[in-house]
Amino acid sequence: MPSGSSIRTSIADARARFEHADIHTSAHMDAELLLMHAIQKPRAFLLANPDYVLSEDELQRFQRSVSRRELHEPIQYITGEVDFYGLSLCVDNRVLIPRPETEHLVESVLERTAMDKPLRIADVGTGSGAIAIAIAVHRPLANVIALDISSGALELAARNAKHHGLTDQIRFLASDLLVEVKTEQFDIVVSNPPYIANEEGPTLSRQVREHEPSVALFAGSSGHEIYERLIPQAKAVLNPGGWLALEIGFGQQGALSRLLEDWSELSFIDDLQGMPRVVCARLPR
């Protein structure tokens, strides 16, 4: 990308570099997103001004971003932001990138709670804080404890909560699952835990395998290990009639049905591809 590169030329050159790096299906879109970030303009501006010439600073920012993307680093880490449940969140390589599928988990919790009722909620493995923040925004009377084993994740999640004015509503705590709150009681325990079996690592895309934190992805040899620890812990801290809501992976419905066989109102919620993505169960009263 020579000095004085236009929007049209910059996008074309970046697209060619991405395709050469084996990034094919999203090459053009990635080039546009990174250019929008570099010049701080919306896509409409790119489309209306293809001959706009980037300044030296804009071009350098764009080139740095393109170089990172060539190494299959996720776009969200490069731009430092992601949209989740209509909320803008900061993300970096300390946390898993919130996926649209996880919005089903938030929706499941909201469907089982009332707007006007005080609630105590534990978000286990909060990562960027996406789930805790989305629930807190839509349930203003809820008191949320967001737990994570990673101090870096907690730091980022706290920053996101502050950005959305939720520092009084969400408390962040370092904890291995629910260990540090085992003497407390909650109405809801929600979690998107690691659920990928270790042996499945090579099947993941390069951008996930090489850039997202393994501690947030891999659960052990079966992929069920975290559930096996978390479910009994949740049973111990939930109030009678309290809800447990978990994101699950492909093919895990049977295992979760067995682990939750003594709970009530067990249900599985499909994602937009028709795959079971969320399991909800209620502690008997």
C-alpha positions as CSV (number, residue, x, y, z in Angstrom):
1,M,0.0,0.0,0.0
2,P,2.0,3.0,-1.2
3,S,1.8,6.5,0.4
4,G,-1.3,8.3,-1.0
5,S,-3.3,5.2,-1.2
6,S,-7.1,5.7,-1.8
7,I,-9.9,3.8,-0.1
8,R,-10.4,1.8,-3.3
9,T,-6.8,0.8,-3.6
10,S,-6.3,0.2,0.2
11,I,-9.3,-2.2,0.3
12,A,-8.1,-4.1,-2.9
13,D,-4.6,-4.4,-1.6
14,A,-5.7,-5.6,1.8
15,R,-8.1,-8.1,0.3
16,A,-5.4,-9.6,-1.8
17,R,-3.1,-9.9,1.2
18,F,-5.9,-11.6,3.2
19,E,-6.6,-14.1,0.4
20,H,-2.9,-14.9,0.2
21,A,-3.0,-15.6,3.9
22,D,-5.9,-18.1,3.4
23,I,-8.6,-15.7,4.7
24,H,-11.0,-16.0,1.8
25,T,-14.7,-15.8,2.9
26,S,-14.3,-12.6,4.9
27,A,-11.4,-10.9,3.0
28,H,-13.3,-8.0,1.6
29,M,-15.4,-7.4,4.7
30,D,-12.3,-7.6,6.9
31,A,-10.6,-5.0,4.7
32,E,-13.5,-2.6,5.0
33,L,-13.9,-3.1,8.8
34,L,-10.2,-2.4,9.4
35,L,-10.2,0.6,7.1
36,M,-13.3,2.0,8.9
37,H,-11.5,1.6,12.2
38,A,-8.3,3.2,10.8
39,I,-9.9,6.3,9.4
40,Q,-12.8,6.4,11.9
41,K,-15.5,6.6,9.3
42,P,-18.7,4.5,8.7
43,R,-19.0,2.1,5.8
44,A,-21.3,4.6,4.0
45,F,-18.3,7.0,3.8
46,L,-16.1,4.2,2.1
47,L,-18.8,3.5,-0.4
48,A,-19.4,7.2,-1.3
49,N,-15.7,8.2,-1.4
50,P,-13.7,5.5,-3.0
51,D,-11.1,8.0,-4.2
52,Y,-10.5,9.5,-0.7
53,V,-6.8,9.5,-0.1
54,L,-5.7,8.2,3.3
55,S,-3.4,10.5,5.4
56,E,0.0,9.1,6.4
57,D,-1.3,8.4,9.9
58,E,-4.4,6.7,8.7
59,L,-2.4,4.6,6.2
60,Q,0.0,3.5,8.9
61,R,-2.8,2.5,11.3
62,F,-4.5,0.5,8.5
63,Q,-1.3,-1.2,7.5
64,R,-0.6,-2.3,11.1
65,S,-4.1,-3.7,11.4
66,V,-3.8,-5.6,8.1
67,S,-0.5,-7.1,9.2
68,R,-2.2,-8.4,12.4
69,R,-5.1,-9.8,10.5
70,E,-2.8,-11.6,8.1
71,L,-1.7,-13.6,11.1
72,H,-5.4,-14.6,11.6
73,E,-5.8,-12.4,14.7
74,P,-9.5,-11.8,15.2
75,I,-10.9,-8.5,13.9
76,Q,-12.4,-7.8,17.4
77,Y,-9.0,-7.9,19.0
78,I,-7.6,-5.6,16.4
79,T,-10.4,-3.0,16.7
80,G,-10.7,-3.6,20.5
81,E,-14.5,-3.8,20.5
82,V,-17.5,-6.0,19.9
83,D,-21.2,-5.6,19.9
84,F,-23.1,-7.9,22.2
85,Y,-26.8,-7.8,22.9
86,G,-26.8,-4.2,21.6
87,L,-24.0,-3.1,23.9
88,S,-20.5,-2.0,22.9
89,L,-17.8,-3.9,24.8
90,C,-14.0,-3.7,24.9
91,V,-12.2,-6.9,24.2
92,D,-8.6,-8.1,23.9
93,N,-6.8,-11.4,24.0
94,R,-7.3,-11.8,27.7
95,V,-10.9,-12.8,27.1
96,L,-13.0,-14.9,24.8
97,I,-14.8,-12.9,22.1
98,P,-18.5,-12.8,22.9
99,R,-20.5,-14.7,20.3
100,P,-24.0,-14.0,19.0
101,E,-25.0,-17.5,20.2
102,T,-24.4,-16.5,23.8
103,E,-27.2,-13.9,23.4
104,H,-29.5,-16.9,23.7
105,L,-28.2,-17.5,27.2
106,V,-28.9,-13.9,28.2
107,E,-32.4,-14.1,26.7
108,S,-33.0,-17.3,28.6
109,V,-32.2,-15.6,31.9
110,L,-34.3,-12.6,31.1
111,E,-37.3,-14.8,30.2
112,R,-37.1,-16.4,33.6
113,T,-36.9,-13.2,35.7
114,A,-39.0,-10.2,36.3
115,M,-38.1,-6.6,35.7
116,D,-39.5,-5.4,39.1
117,K,-38.0,-8.1,41.3
118,P,-34.7,-7.8,43.2
119,L,-32.4,-10.7,42.2
120,R,-29.0,-12.0,43.2
121,I,-27.2,-13.4,40.2
122,A,-23.8,-15.1,39.8
123,D,-22.1,-15.0,36.4
124,V,-19.4,-17.7,36.4
125,G,-16.5,-17.2,34.0
126,T,-17.5,-13.7,33.2
127,G,-14.7,-13.0,30.7
128,S,-15.4,-9.6,29.1
129,G,-18.4,-9.2,31.4
130,A,-20.8,-9.5,28.5
131,I,-23.4,-11.7,30.1
132,A,-23.3,-9.9,33.5
133,I,-23.6,-6.5,31.8
134,A,-26.3,-7.4,29.4
135,I,-28.4,-8.9,32.3
136,A,-27.8,-5.9,34.6
137,V,-28.8,-3.4,31.9
138,H,-32.1,-5.2,31.4
139,R,-32.7,-6.1,35.1
140,P,-31.8,-2.9,37.0
141,L,-32.8,-4.4,40.4
142,A,-30.5,-7.3,40.0
143,N,-27.3,-7.6,42.1
144,V,-24.7,-9.4,40.0
145,I,-21.5,-11.1,41.1
146,A,-19.2,-11.7,38.1
147,L,-16.6,-14.4,38.8
148,D,-13.5,-15.4,36.8
149,I,-10.3,-17.2,37.5
150,S,-8.4,-14.7,35.3
151,S,-7.4,-11.3,36.9
152,G,-6.9,-9.9,33.4
153,A,-10.4,-10.8,32.4
154,L,-11.8,-9.3,35.6
155,E,-9.9,-6.0,34.9
156,L,-11.4,-5.8,31.4
157,A,-14.9,-6.7,32.6
158,A,-14.8,-4.1,35.3
159,R,-13.8,-1.5,32.7
160,N,-16.8,-2.5,30.5
161,A,-19.1,-2.3,33.5
162,K,-17.9,1.2,34.3
163,H,-18.4,2.3,30.7
164,H,-22.1,1.2,31.0
165,G,-22.5,2.8,34.5
166,L,-22.9,-0.5,36.3
167,T,-20.2,-0.4,38.9
168,D,-22.7,-0.3,41.8
169,Q,-24.7,-3.2,40.3
170,I,-22.0,-5.6,39.4
171,R,-19.2,-6.9,41.8
172,F,-16.2,-8.6,40.3
173,L,-14.4,-11.4,42.2
174,A,-11.5,-13.7,41.4
175,S,-12.8,-17.3,41.9
176,D,-12.5,-20.8,40.5
177,L,-16.1,-21.3,39.5
178,L,-18.2,-20.6,42.6
179,V,-15.6,-21.5,45.3
180,E,-15.3,-18.0,46.6
181,V,-19.0,-17.5,47.1
182,K,-19.9,-20.9,48.4
183,T,-21.5,-19.4,51.5
184,E,-23.7,-17.0,49.6
185,Q,-27.1,-17.6,48.1
186,F,-28.4,-16.7,44.6
187,D,-31.5,-16.7,42.6
188,I,-29.7,-17.3,39.3
189,V,-26.4,-18.9,38.3
190,V,-25.5,-18.3,34.7
191,S,-22.4,-19.4,32.8
192,N,-20.8,-19.8,29.5
193,P,-18.0,-22.1,30.7
194,P,-15.2,-23.8,28.7
195,Y,-16.8,-26.8,27.0
196,I,-14.5,-27.9,24.2
197,A,-12.7,-31.2,24.6
198,N,-8.9,-30.8,24.5
199,E,-8.6,-33.2,21.5
200,E,-10.8,-30.9,19.4
201,G,-8.2,-28.1,19.5
202,P,-6.8,-28.9,16.0
203,T,-10.3,-28.7,14.5
204,L,-10.8,-25.1,15.6
205,S,-10.2,-22.2,13.2
206,R,-6.7,-20.8,13.3
207,Q,-7.9,-17.4,14.7
208,V,-9.6,-19.2,17.7
209,R,-6.8,-21.7,18.2
210,E,-3.9,-19.3,18.1
211,H,-5.4,-16.1,19.6
212,E,-8.3,-16.7,22.0
213,P,-7.4,-17.7,25.6
214,S,-7.3,-21.5,26.0
215,V,-8.4,-21.3,29.6
216,A,-11.8,-20.0,28.3
217,L,-12.1,-22.6,25.6
218,F,-10.9,-26.0,26.8
219,A,-12.6,-28.0,29.6
220,G,-10.6,-31.3,29.6
221,S,-10.6,-34.7,27.9
222,S,-14.4,-34.9,27.5
223,G,-15.5,-31.3,27.4
224,H,-17.9,-31.9,30.3
225,E,-15.4,-31.4,33.2
226,I,-16.4,-27.9,34.1
227,Y,-20.1,-28.8,34.1
228,E,-19.4,-31.7,36.4
229,R,-17.8,-29.3,38.9
230,L,-20.1,-26.3,38.4
231,I,-23.5,-28.0,38.6
232,P,-23.1,-29.4,42.2
233,Q,-21.6,-26.0,43.3
234,A,-24.6,-24.2,41.8
235,K,-27.0,-26.5,43.6
236,A,-25.3,-25.6,46.9
237,V,-25.6,-21.8,46.4
238,L,-29.0,-21.5,44.7
239,N,-32.1,-20.6,46.6
240,P,-35.0,-23.1,46.3
241,G,-36.6,-22.5,43.0
242,G,-33.5,-20.8,41.6
243,W,-32.4,-21.2,38.0
244,L,-29.2,-22.5,36.5
245,A,-28.6,-21.4,32.9
246,L,-25.6,-22.7,30.9
247,E,-24.3,-22.5,27.4
248,I,-23.4,-25.9,25.9
249,G,-21.5,-27.2,23.0
250,F,-22.4,-29.4,20.0
251,G,-23.5,-32.9,21.0
252,Q,-23.6,-32.2,24.8
253,Q,-27.3,-32.4,25.3
254,G,-27.3,-36.0,26.5
255,A,-24.4,-35.4,29.0
256,L,-26.2,-32.3,30.5
257,S,-29.5,-34.2,30.7
258,R,-27.8,-36.8,32.9
259,L,-25.9,-34.2,35.0
260,L,-29.2,-32.3,35.6
261,E,-31.5,-35.3,36.0
262,D,-32.5,-34.5,39.6
263,W,-33.3,-30.8,38.8
264,S,-36.8,-29.6,37.6
265,E,-38.1,-27.8,34.5
266,L,-35.1,-28.9,32.4
267,S,-35.2,-27.4,29.0
268,F,-32.8,-26.9,26.0
269,I,-32.9,-23.8,23.8
270,D,-31.7,-24.0,20.2
271,D,-29.6,-21.5,18.4
272,L,-30.4,-20.1,15.0
273,Q,-28.8,-23.2,13.4
274,G,-31.2,-25.4,15.3
275,M,-28.5,-26.8,17.6
276,P,-29.1,-27.0,21.4
277,R,-27.1,-24.1,22.7
278,V,-28.5,-23.3,26.2
279,V,-29.7,-25.5,29.0
280,C,-31.9,-24.2,31.8
281,A,-32.9,-26.1,34.9
282,R,-34.6,-25.2,38.2
283,L,-33.6,-26.2,41.7
284,P,-36.6,-27.9,43.2
285,R,-38.4,-25.9,45.9
